Amino acid sequence: MKKLNFKVKMPSLRVQKSIGIDLGTANTLVYNKQREEIVLNEPSVVAVDKETKKVLAVGQEAKEMLGKTPDHIIAVRPLSEGVIADYDITEAMIKYFIKKIFGKMNFMLPEVMICVPIEVTGVEKRAVLEAAISAGAKRAYLIEEARAAALGSGIDISAPEGNMIVDIGGGSTDIAVISLGGTVVSTSIRTAGNNFDEDIIKYIKKTHNLLIGEKTAEQIKIQVGTALPLEEEEIMTIKGRDLMTGLPKPITITSSEVLEAIEDSLMQIVMSVKHVLEKTPPELAADIVDKGIVMAGGGSLIRNFPELISKHTHLQVKLAEDPLVSVVIGAGIALDKIDVLRKIEKAER
């Protein structure tokens, strides 16, 4: 009598409860490994009652409260420059997102892969892992954002050739040259998408005596932001509070003004890219000349940003197929490569 092999029919329990998390300063994205899709994309914002410390809202609902809450309620971002600034609130946020994905009746705890900046410290790494475990993860692993972005962009990082990735998130920009799965040369700077918003707020305050909020600054960046002068000037009408009269007031801002506002931050990123290239071994540099540089992350979507980097490096620069989600997709892919990543990390130490 032929023996039946039931193992083939049994589903992978690990895959069913495996998620990749891009725990960003601006937004948190979650990739469900079993469904092979992004199941959550919400702002990394938590609304808290100052008196009771009770969490009132998380994600999109909390972001809507930014700048609009009464005195006893604060809407905060628990992550700053890509790392945990408030441990308790970060834990509450992760717990909320896990429950939202799997429901309250969660009998099988998920396995989690979390992305962190390249130059995050050992203390910061432990804080992220502990927050994930406390929030309900069965096991938690970390992967560098640049490596995850490369995986999510379709780059074969295990090949013996140089690949350069520039990942511009909300709080940090990670730049790395990767070969044979390891990071050969890298840097992480705390200049990224949120800095562009802050630059715009300061510029409008200084030049127009108008006070605007984060949401308005982000809308300006998305709608008329550019990294190089446009052939045809674009304009946008915005509203804020006049610092002279204290009254609401509309003004018109142009794309050239936005460029002037964010130019210094853009050039900080460009100079960091050049710095990494200068430290890249010749053989890997030759590969990058042939293959070019890949950009990922929400900050890379500023118009003409790839062209700006190309202008200063004389290399081909292209955007990942979907820059906003490359990192979290890479985190999901990395769940199948945990053993390999551990070996690489040991070799890099």
C-alpha positions, 0 to 999 in steps of 0.5 A: 500500500502506497504511503501518502505524503501529507507534508505537501498539503500542509500550509506554511504556518510561518508564512501565514504569520510573517510580516515585514514592517517599514517603521518610518518616521512619516509612515508605517507600511506593513507587508503580509508575506502570505498574501504577498501584498501591502496590507497597511499604510498609515501615518506614524502618528499617535494621539495621546491624552496628556493627563491619562497617557491613554492612546486615543487614536493611531495612524490616519485618524491621529494625523488628522488631529495634528495641529487641531487638538485641544490642550490636553490631547497631543498628536505625536510622532513616536519615531524621530529620524528613523529611530524610536523617540518614545518607546511606550508610544511606539509599542502601542502603535505597533500593537495597534497595527498588528491587531488591525491586520490580524484581529484581536483573536490572534492565536498565532503570533506573527514573525516580524522583519523590521527595517532600521537605518544603516547607522542605528546604534545597538541600543536603538536596535534593542529598543525596536526589537523589544517594542515589537516583541512587547507589541505581540510579535513571536519573533522579530528581526532587523534589516537595514533599510538600504538592503531592504530597498535594494531587495524590494527594487528587484536587485539581486544583492547576492550577486558578486557585483556592485549595486548602489541604492539611495533610500530617502525616507521621512527621517533619514537617508540611507546610501549603500553599495551592496555586493554579495549580500553585504554592505561594502560602503554606506552612510546614513544621514538625518536629512530626508523628506521631513527636512524638506517640509521643515525647510518649506515652513521656515522659508514661507515664514521668513519670506511671506510672514506666514505660518503654515503647518506640516500638512500644508508644507507636505502638499506644497512639496508634492504639488510644486516641489522640484530639485531642478528649475522647471521650464515652466513655472508652477504656482500654488495657492496656500493658506496660513496665519499672517504673523503680522495681523494674526489673521488667516491669509492666502498667498501664492507660492511658486516652484522656484521658491520651493526649490530655493527653500529645499536646495540645501537639504537636497545638496546634503543628500547629493554630497553624501552620495558622492562621498560614498562613491569616492569610498567605493572600491574600483571594481564595484565602482565600475559596476555602478558606472554600468548599472547606475544608481537606484533611488527609493523611498518617498523623498526620492519622488521630488520632481527631477531629483534623479536628474539632480544626482545624475548631474553631479555624479555623471551616472545614470540614476533611476527610480525604483519601480515603486519607490514608496513601497520598495523597503517594506516589500524588501522586508517581506522578501528578507523573511525568506533569507533570514539564515543568509542575512544572519551569516552576512551580519556575522561576517560584517562584524 
